[in-house]
Amino acid sequence: MKYVLDVHTHTIASGHAYHTIKEMAQSASEKGLELLGITEHAMTMPGTCSSFYFSNLKMLERKMFGVEMLFGVELNIQNLKGEIDMEMDLLRKMDIVIASMHVPCMKSGTREENTKAYRKVMENPYVNIIGHPDDGRYPVDFEELVLGAKEQHVLLEVNNNSLDPRCTREKGEENVRTMLAFCEKYQVPVVVNSDAHTDALVGCHCYAEKIIEDMRFPEELIVNRSTDALKKFLKKIQ
């Protein structure tokens, strides 16, 4: 399968990434991507941009180097209540919204508590994707997570970075396989993303693809196959 999009990437604005928007877009073009999402970390991540950065995204071009561009946010889930770190008035202006659990921003709860927090976040009408739910530092009931995604029309992410041996997340492969098995069982689509923090990693899905191929996961449940398949989950771009 040809992967035509990557919608979870970061630039220097996130504080711990290393390239500019144009450098990331040029890399996407060189790799033959049709669509690229730039999703900077929201405000409680140490070193990231302010709310003013996000409010000004409207000024950016939505096509660069022949690649369609989406500009949005990777929210930081704040607590076990499922609270997030961006006000709704600003959140609704984003092209694309990912919500994730990050060690600097949230302390893990029990398996049941983490799952409940994810389920609460999915109820937000502007959240499109749950980012790297494979991180074993935040144990989760994957069957409940998948059922929640189906109910709320939210995509679950297969995060290539979580599978990279250099990544500090835990149990990535084991958890991705568990999640994909439930996604196939309940016919719940996923999005495969690089979570690139450098231009070299834009569109890099190599670790995820190996698992998907090994499991013979259905192509029709992978929205990376077409931009139209993705946009059905983007509530602001329908």
BELSULGI-V828981 format. One line per field, one symbol per residue. ss: DSSP state (a for helix, b for strand, c for the rest). phi: phi as a letter, one per 20 degrees, with the letter a starting at -180 (. if undefined). burial: b if it has 16 or more other C-alpha atoms within 10 Angstrom, else e. Layout:
BEGIN
ss = ???
phi = ???
burial = ???
END
This chain:
BEGIN
ss = ccccbbccbccaaaccccccaaaaaaaaaaccccbbbbbbbcccccccccaaaaacaaacccbbccbbbbbbbbbbcccccccccccaaaacccccbbbbccccccccccaaaaaaaaaaaaccccccbbcccccccccccaaaaaaaaaaaccbbbbbaaaaccccccccaaaaaaaaaaaaaaacccbbbbccbccaaaccccaaaaaaaaaacccaaabaaacaaaaaccccccc
phi = .eeebbdcbcdgffncdccegfffffffffenfebcddcffffefgneeeffgffdffeefebclndfdddbbdfdfeafenfcdbfgfegfeffbcdcbecgfdbefdfgffffffgfffffffdedceekfffffcgbeffffffffffeldeeeeefffefgefefdlgfgffffffffffgdldfccecelfdcffegmecffffffgffelffffedfffbffffffdefecd
burial = eebbbbbbbbbbbbbbbbbebeebbbbbbeebbbbbbbbbbbbbbeebbeeeebeebeeeeeebebbbbbbbbbbbbbbbebbbbbeeeebbbbbbbbbbbbeebbebbeeebbbbbbbebbbeebbbbbbbbbbbbbbbbbbbbbbbbbebbbbbbbbbbbbeeeeebbebbebbbebbbbbbeebbbbbbbbbbbbbebbbbbebbbebbeeeebeeebbbbbebebbeebbbbee
END
